[in-house]
Amino acid sequence: MTGTRAWRRAAVPTFAAACLAAGAAAQGWRDEQIREVGLQFRAPSYLERIPQRLGAEDGFVRARLEPKRKQDFVDDAYKWTVLVVEFEPQPAPEKPVRAKGVAGQLDAPPGPPPSFRAWLGQHKGLKIVTEGEPTRGQRGKLDYRHWVWKWEQYHGEAAVYDFDGREVALAIWMPTPRARGEEPPEKPSVKWSKLINSILKSGSAFEVEADADDDREDRQRDKFADTDERRAALERAKANIAGLEGWDYFTTPNYVVLYSWQSRTNSARNASKNDAKFYSSRLERMRELYAEHYPLDEAGRRAVMPDPKSIPEPKGSAGPITG
């Protein structure tokens, strides 16, 4: 009925099946699992994992967590961020490439930064305070290298772990706002410093086991990704919600549908999925009606609009009205 370019992501609203008591999420901690890299750490329960932007250049970022409510910001005004980033060593070029027109200057290597240090070096004016100090993990936690830096009005700290030749960094960017006419403080307040320390010391490794039922469900959800172009579009959409709790997807003949729910119960997930199926079915129906009135071209990508000359001119009009 339609061409592959019509196969798009359908943005379906978030549906909540239960309301949480106000302020409850601000208390306590949770185990946050970053399946893409095999890292688990403790995160304040009010942090929300943010979907990755499709096509974002920082493809080495595996997870981004931020507080959603202003009461959890620094000074109730400045958002702070937890990032999980992964770096794989890149083979050195056989021959350095010199920048055109600049004597003695080498081009930066293409692709993502090869190391955590190289990533920090991309931030102009960043000052490294502690460079990879070896730190032993306590009570079964991972050993790591501790980094501390200052950049503009941010205090940054990271635990960098070694995973079979890969660098996986748990990095925290904490704003340190300055008062009018004063320099930014050297480090965050005691409250935020303790929080940073608790997160960085909590890293541990875990393995994800494949499940046959999950494989069957994946095949059913991916049913309509039946061409190379559609499979590529589906992979981009899945990467946007990879590892996020309370998000899932399915495919229809013309759309990739992403949907979410705010409770961890199966009933909330099923209710949200049913709503998403309802609205996506209406999208399919609207597209079907549109295609009936505006047939697609031979490539199946665009509607064939009528020739304006074939439309009679209304009385008193300067020309035909084509809609």
C-alpha positions as CSV (number, residue, x, y, z in Angstrom):
1,M,0.0,0.0,0.0
2,T,2.8,2.4,0.9
3,G,6.5,2.9,0.3
4,T,9.3,2.4,2.7
5,R,9.8,6.1,3.4
6,A,6.3,6.2,4.8
7,W,7.5,3.9,7.6
8,R,8.1,6.3,10.4
9,R,8.2,6.5,14.2
10,A,4.9,7.2,15.7
11,A,5.1,9.3,18.8
12,V,2.5,8.0,21.2
13,P,1.8,9.9,24.5
14,T,3.0,8.4,27.8
15,F,0.2,6.6,29.6
16,A,0.3,6.2,33.4
17,A,-1.7,3.5,35.1
18,A,-0.9,4.6,38.7
19,C,0.0,7.7,40.5
20,L,2.9,7.8,42.9
21,A,2.7,9.8,46.1
22,A,4.3,13.2,45.8
23,G,7.9,13.2,47.0
24,A,8.2,9.4,47.3
25,A,10.6,9.2,44.4
26,A,12.9,11.8,46.0
27,Q,13.8,9.3,48.7
28,G,16.1,6.3,48.4
29,W,18.2,4.7,45.8
30,R,17.9,2.2,43.0
31,D,20.2,-0.2,41.0
32,E,20.7,1.3,37.5
33,Q,21.8,-1.3,35.0
34,I,23.4,-0.2,31.8
35,R,23.1,-3.4,29.8
36,E,25.0,-2.0,26.8
37,V,28.2,-2.0,28.7
38,G,27.6,-4.5,31.6
39,L,27.8,-1.9,34.3
40,Q,25.5,-1.5,37.3
41,F,25.6,1.4,39.8
42,R,23.4,2.9,42.6
43,A,21.5,6.0,41.5
44,P,19.2,8.3,43.5
45,S,15.6,7.2,42.7
46,Y,14.6,10.6,41.4
47,L,17.1,10.5,38.5
48,E,15.4,9.8,35.2
49,R,17.2,8.1,32.3
50,I,16.9,10.3,29.2
51,P,16.4,8.7,25.7
52,Q,19.3,9.1,23.4
53,R,18.7,11.5,20.5
54,L,18.4,9.8,17.1
55,G,21.5,10.6,15.0
56,A,23.4,12.2,17.9
57,E,27.1,12.6,17.2
58,D,28.1,11.5,20.7
59,G,27.5,7.8,19.9
60,F,29.9,6.7,22.6
61,V,27.4,7.9,25.3
62,R,25.5,4.8,26.5
63,A,23.3,6.4,29.1
64,R,22.3,9.8,30.4
65,L,20.5,10.4,33.7
66,E,19.1,13.7,35.0
67,P,16.7,14.9,37.7
68,K,13.3,15.9,36.3
69,R,12.1,18.1,39.1
70,K,13.6,21.5,40.0
71,Q,13.6,20.6,43.7
72,D,16.3,18.0,42.8
73,F,18.4,20.5,40.9
74,V,21.4,22.3,42.4
75,D,20.1,25.4,44.2
76,D,16.6,24.4,42.8
77,A,17.8,25.9,39.5
78,Y,20.7,24.0,37.9
79,K,20.4,20.5,36.4
80,W,23.1,18.0,36.9
81,T,23.9,15.0,34.8
82,V,25.2,11.5,35.1
83,L,26.7,10.0,31.9
84,V,27.9,6.5,31.1
85,V,30.4,6.6,28.3
86,E,32.3,3.9,26.5
87,F,35.6,4.2,24.6
88,E,37.4,1.5,22.6
89,P,41.0,2.0,21.6
90,Q,41.4,3.0,18.0
91,P,44.3,1.7,15.8
92,A,46.9,4.3,15.1
93,P,46.9,5.6,11.5
94,E,49.7,4.1,9.4
95,K,50.7,7.6,8.4
96,P,49.8,10.9,10.1
97,V,47.7,13.3,8.0
98,R,48.8,16.9,8.0
99,A,46.2,19.6,8.1
100,K,46.0,21.5,4.8
101,G,47.7,24.8,4.7
102,V,49.0,24.6,8.3
103,A,52.7,23.7,8.6
104,G,53.5,21.1,11.2
105,Q,49.9,20.6,12.4
106,L,48.2,17.2,12.4
107,D,44.6,16.6,11.7
108,A,42.5,15.2,14.6
109,P,41.8,11.5,14.1
110,P,38.3,10.8,12.7
111,G,35.5,9.1,14.6
112,P,34.8,9.1,18.4
113,P,37.5,10.0,20.9
114,P,39.6,6.9,21.6
115,S,39.8,7.4,25.4
116,F,38.2,9.1,28.3
117,R,41.1,11.6,28.5
118,A,40.7,12.5,24.8
119,W,37.0,13.1,25.5
120,L,37.8,15.5,28.3
121,G,40.3,17.2,26.0
122,Q,37.5,18.1,23.6
123,H,36.2,20.6,26.2
124,K,38.1,23.8,25.6
125,G,39.5,25.3,28.8
126,L,38.9,22.2,30.9
127,K,41.3,21.8,33.8
128,I,42.1,18.3,35.1
129,V,42.5,18.3,38.9
130,T,43.0,14.5,39.5
131,E,44.1,12.4,36.5
132,G,43.1,8.7,36.8
133,E,44.1,8.1,40.4
134,P,43.8,4.2,41.0
135,T,41.1,3.5,43.5
136,R,40.3,0.0,45.0
137,G,36.6,-1.0,45.0
138,Q,35.1,-1.9,48.4
139,R,32.8,-4.8,49.3
140,G,32.9,-6.4,45.8
141,K,32.7,-3.2,43.8
142,L,34.9,-2.6,40.8
143,D,38.3,-1.0,41.0
144,Y,38.5,2.2,39.1
145,R,40.5,5.3,38.1
146,H,39.3,8.4,39.7
147,W,39.2,11.6,37.7
148,V,38.3,15.2,38.8
149,W,38.1,18.2,36.6
150,K,36.8,21.8,36.4
151,W,35.2,23.3,33.3
152,E,33.5,26.7,33.3
153,Q,30.9,26.5,36.1
154,Y,31.0,22.7,36.3
155,H,32.7,20.4,38.7
156,G,33.2,16.9,37.2
157,E,34.2,13.6,38.6
158,A,34.3,10.1,37.1
159,A,35.1,6.5,37.9
160,V,36.7,4.9,34.8
161,Y,36.6,1.1,34.7
162,D,38.5,-1.3,32.4
163,F,36.4,-3.9,30.6
164,D,38.6,-6.1,28.5
165,G,40.3,-3.3,26.7
166,R,37.4,-0.9,26.8
167,E,37.1,2.1,29.0
168,V,33.7,2.6,30.6
169,A,33.3,5.8,32.5
170,L,30.6,6.8,35.0
171,A,30.9,10.5,34.8
172,I,29.1,13.2,36.8
173,W,28.8,16.9,35.7
174,M,27.7,19.0,38.7
175,P,27.1,22.8,38.3
176,T,28.9,25.0,40.8
177,P,27.0,28.3,40.3
178,R,28.8,31.4,41.5
179,A,27.4,34.4,43.3
180,R,27.4,37.8,41.5
181,G,31.0,39.1,41.3
182,E,32.5,36.0,42.8
183,E,34.5,33.1,41.4
184,P,32.8,29.6,41.1
185,P,33.5,27.5,44.3
186,E,36.3,25.0,44.1
187,K,33.9,22.1,44.7
188,P,30.2,21.4,45.3
189,S,28.7,21.6,48.8
190,V,29.0,18.8,51.2
191,K,25.5,17.4,50.2
192,W,26.4,17.1,46.5
193,S,30.0,15.9,47.2
194,K,28.7,13.0,49.3
195,L,26.2,12.2,46.5
196,I,28.9,12.1,43.9
197,N,31.1,9.9,46.1
198,S,28.3,7.4,46.7
199,I,27.5,7.0,43.0
200,L,31.1,6.6,41.9
201,K,32.0,4.0,44.5
202,S,28.9,1.8,43.6
203,G,30.0,0.5,40.2
204,S,29.8,-3.3,39.7
205,A,29.7,-5.7,36.7
206,F,26.9,-7.9,35.7
207,E,26.1,-10.2,32.7
208,V,22.9,-10.2,30.7
209,E,21.5,-13.6,29.9
210,A,19.6,-14.2,26.7
211,D,16.0,-15.5,27.1
212,A,14.2,-17.6,24.5
213,D,10.9,-15.9,25.3
214,D,12.5,-12.5,24.7
215,D,13.7,-13.7,21.3
216,R,10.2,-14.7,20.3
217,E,8.8,-11.4,21.5
218,D,11.4,-9.5,19.6
219,R,10.6,-11.4,16.4
220,Q,6.9,-10.5,16.8
221,R,7.6,-6.8,17.5
222,D,10.0,-6.6,14.6
223,K,7.5,-8.3,12.2
224,F,7.1,-5.3,9.8
225,A,10.8,-4.5,9.6
226,D,11.0,-6.5,6.5
227,T,13.5,-4.6,4.3
228,D,17.0,-3.3,4.9
229,E,15.8,0.3,5.0
230,R,13.1,-0.5,7.6
231,R,15.4,-2.6,9.7
232,A,17.9,0.3,9.8
233,A,15.1,2.7,10.8
234,L,14.0,0.3,13.5
235,E,17.5,0.0,14.9
236,R,17.8,3.8,15.1
237,A,14.5,4.0,17.0
238,K,15.5,1.1,19.4
239,A,18.8,2.8,20.1
240,N,16.8,5.9,21.3
241,I,15.2,4.0,24.2
242,A,17.9,1.3,24.8
243,G,18.2,0.5,28.5
244,L,15.4,2.8,29.6
245,E,13.0,1.4,32.2
246,G,9.3,1.8,31.3
247,W,9.8,2.0,27.5
248,D,9.1,-0.5,24.7
249,Y,8.2,-0.6,21.0
250,F,6.4,-2.5,18.3
251,T,6.0,-2.1,14.6
252,T,3.0,-1.7,12.3
253,P,2.9,-1.7,8.5
254,N,4.0,1.9,8.3
255,Y,5.3,3.0,11.7
256,V,7.7,2.2,14.5
257,V,5.7,2.9,17.7
258,L,7.5,3.8,20.9
259,Y,5.5,3.9,24.1
260,S,6.1,4.2,27.8
261,W,4.5,3.7,31.2
262,Q,5.2,5.2,34.6
263,S,4.6,2.1,36.8
264,R,6.7,-1.0,37.0
265,T,3.7,-3.4,37.0
266,N,2.7,-5.5,34.0
267,S,-0.8,-4.2,34.2
268,A,0.5,-0.6,33.6
269,R,2.6,-1.8,30.7
270,N,-0.3,-3.7,29.1
271,A,-2.6,-0.7,29.5
272,S,-0.1,1.6,27.8
273,K,0.6,-0.9,25.0
274,N,-3.1,-1.2,24.3
275,D,-3.5,2.6,24.1
276,A,-0.5,2.8,21.8
277,K,-2.0,0.1,19.6
278,F,-5.3,2.0,19.5
279,Y,-3.7,5.3,18.4
280,S,-1.3,3.7,16.0
281,S,-4.2,1.8,14.4
282,R,-5.9,5.2,13.8
283,L,-2.7,6.5,12.2
284,E,-2.7,3.5,9.8
285,R,-6.4,4.1,9.0
286,M,-5.8,7.8,8.3
287,R,-2.9,6.9,6.1
288,E,-5.1,4.4,4.2
289,L,-7.8,7.0,3.6
290,Y,-5.2,9.5,2.5
291,A,-3.7,7.1,0.0
292,E,-7.2,6.3,-1.4
293,H,-7.7,10.0,-2.3
294,Y,-4.1,10.8,-3.2
295,P,-2.5,7.7,-4.9
296,L,1.2,7.4,-4.6
297,D,3.7,7.7,-7.4
298,E,5.4,4.7,-9.0
299,A,8.2,4.7,-6.4
300,G,5.5,4.6,-3.7
301,R,6.9,7.6,-1.8
302,R,4.8,10.6,-2.7
303,A,1.2,11.4,-3.4
304,V,0.4,12.3,-7.0
305,M,-1.2,15.7,-6.8
306,P,-3.8,16.7,-9.5
307,D,-2.8,19.1,-12.3
308,P,-4.0,22.6,-11.2
309,K,-5.2,23.2,-14.8
310,S,-7.7,20.3,-14.5
311,I,-9.5,22.0,-11.6
312,P,-12.2,24.5,-12.6
313,E,-11.8,28.0,-11.3
314,P,-14.4,29.2,-8.7
315,K,-16.4,32.3,-9.6
316,G,-14.6,35.5,-8.6
317,S,-11.3,33.6,-8.0
318,A,-8.0,34.5,-9.5
319,G,-7.2,30.9,-10.1
320,P,-7.9,27.3,-9.2
321,I,-7.9,26.3,-5.5
322,T,-6.0,23.0,-5.0
323,G,-6.4,22.5,-1.3
